[in-house]
Amino acid sequence: MKAVSPGKGKKAKAGSTEEIWNLRLYVAGQTPKSITALANLKKICEEHLAGKYNIEVIDLLEKPQLAKGDQIIAVPTLVRKLPEPLKKIIGDLANTERVLVGLDIRSGSG
Amino acid sequence: MTKNKAKAKQGADFIEKCPTGIRGLDEITKGGLPRGRPTLICGGAGAGKTLFAMEFLMRGAMDYGEPGVFMTFEETPEDLAKNFISLGFDFHEMIAQGLIATDHVSIARSEIEETGEYDLEGLFIRLGSAIDSIGAKRVVLDTIEALFSELPNATILRAELRRLFHWLKDRGVTAVVTGEKGDKTLTRYGLEEYVADCVIFLDFRIVEQIATRRLRIIKYRGSFHGPDEYPFLIDERGLSILPITSLGLDYPVSTERISTGVPKLDAMLGGKGFYRGSTILVSGTTGTGKTSLSTTFADAACLRGERCLYFAFEESPRQIIRNMGSIGMDLKRWVNKGLLKFYSARPSLYGLEMHLVTFHKVIDAFKPQIFIVDPISNLVNVGTASEVKSILTRLIDYLKMQKISTLLTDLSHFGSSLEGTSEEISSLIDTWLLLRDIELNGERNRGLYILKSRGMPHSNQIQEFLLSNQGIDLIDIYTGSGEVLTGSARAAQDAKEKASELTRQHEVDRKFRDQERKRKALEAKIAALRAELDAESEELHLMAEEERRRRSGLADNRLEMAHLRKGGTSAARRSARKRSGKGD
């Protein structure tokens, strides 16, 4: 598990509140898909959630018991723990638009 | 299943089997499901798929020392626990002991977005970790098809399912995968495509308001299996499948004979009664004494110290005991001794299969030597004729395997042919007794005859069947003068015959006496004639004597005269004197 510290960033222009985005990415080993997914996620976060996000990467090969808690069956899966409600995005996050919709980032920013 | 292991050793290609522990299933599959391979259980809603899977897992853990993982895609862990507990398993204890592990996979479509490439490695990892956590040998996936409605990308899903089944094989676990029945396919999403080794179909249908459950093995690669639809049922102990059709006709036979309880009936059956382990049918219209005959048979069995199981579909046990008291039979003592067990139920209480399973369950538990069903005809009410026949065939085969003597009664209906009512099952019957009414002269009497009895000489006579407070008695029926008489007519005829017999006897005596008299008269006559003859001959003698005397007298006289005339010799005179002196 490696954590990416929240980026510095400026004040959120999108969110109305000062909320922290708590994101968790589940992968199974260093597969091309998981590497791609993490890279895509970082890019999106930097662009849209700079300074108020927190990414936790969980490798299920190391911690298989964690898959149960978040009901993970597909990898990679991105879970938005916060803000609520819980959201899940499966896949390598290649389609930025859909990731934004899935994370409800786009709706707030318009 | 040591037998299967032995077989597996014989040929390396032989599929090793994994016993399910589900009653009956291991017999139709000849040992269980293919070990180390996935088996698909499909069927409609409420067909019992989950229960099948649960029992497979639980029996494996409890009876065969094979821990199992239950991965559910439908039910919450709480519901799952309740289901397991309702089957009588201590679910929490089994989890604590590491015999069972569960995982509830739930994905809400609403909270999932799909972007780009992914696979189901997460599922594999979860399953793998659950298997590793308890060293599982069995896995249940119930119902993995749920994923199809939750994951939008069917292409990925199909590829991953294929991989999953391969993976399960590689892990060497015996898996049961359930699948909902589709419109035209076995499963809605074609799971049968991936599970190539064994497919079992569960069916739940309602025929004439009675629910029946059927199980069919659609495919079992590399193994023989029974091809039929097997009825099964779900009760408080789980599933029971009735596999008995495949038993065949190689059951053991006995030459031992057992008494019917009626000495005269034993005499009619070659003097010794029924064969042990044979199947006896007593048919007759209502009130002909079927129950009395059955209980007499039961009574005789208990008297020999045998165990007897009595299924009563018409009367309650108490009522039977009371009624049989009236013919001098004390069944209560056998019940108290535990030799006689009654089992009463209304036939319509549940379906035919349930009855058969009940039979099996009770027989297995009680282990009787004698098994009585009174009457089987009531079962016809809850099934069609062919179903009843199939059920009875199975039951009878099973009973013969166990060497249990079986007596079935059959209620025939008025107006129909007595022999015809049960023709569906007649071929299964070894000894068939027919009880019938004989109506004559304003009386109704009972008659009994033996319609057939395999393997023994038996009487062809109709016997009058009498019930008294001493029990059952059989009396030779009057069959003289070309008519059959029973009851008081028979008694009257008997009296009449006795009277005429007496008359005839008197007649003969009288003739004897007449003849004697005649003989005596004749003898007297003969005596008289002889006397007459004697008298005559006496007279004749006298006459002859007289004549001789007269003649000699004459000669003397002549000599005398001549002497006198001539003065002849003294000698001549002397002899003449002598002669005359003698004659005087």
Interface residues (C-beta under 8 A of the other chain):
Chain A: Y26 A28 K33 T36 A37 L60 L61 P64 Q65 A67 K68 Q71 I72 I73 A74 V75 P76 T77 P85 L86 K87 K88 I89 I90 G91 D92 L93 A94 N95 R98 V99 V101 G102
Chain B: D103 V105 S106 I107 E111 I112 E113 E114 T115 G116 E117 Y118 D119 L120 E121 G122 L123 I125 R126 G128 S129 L147 L151
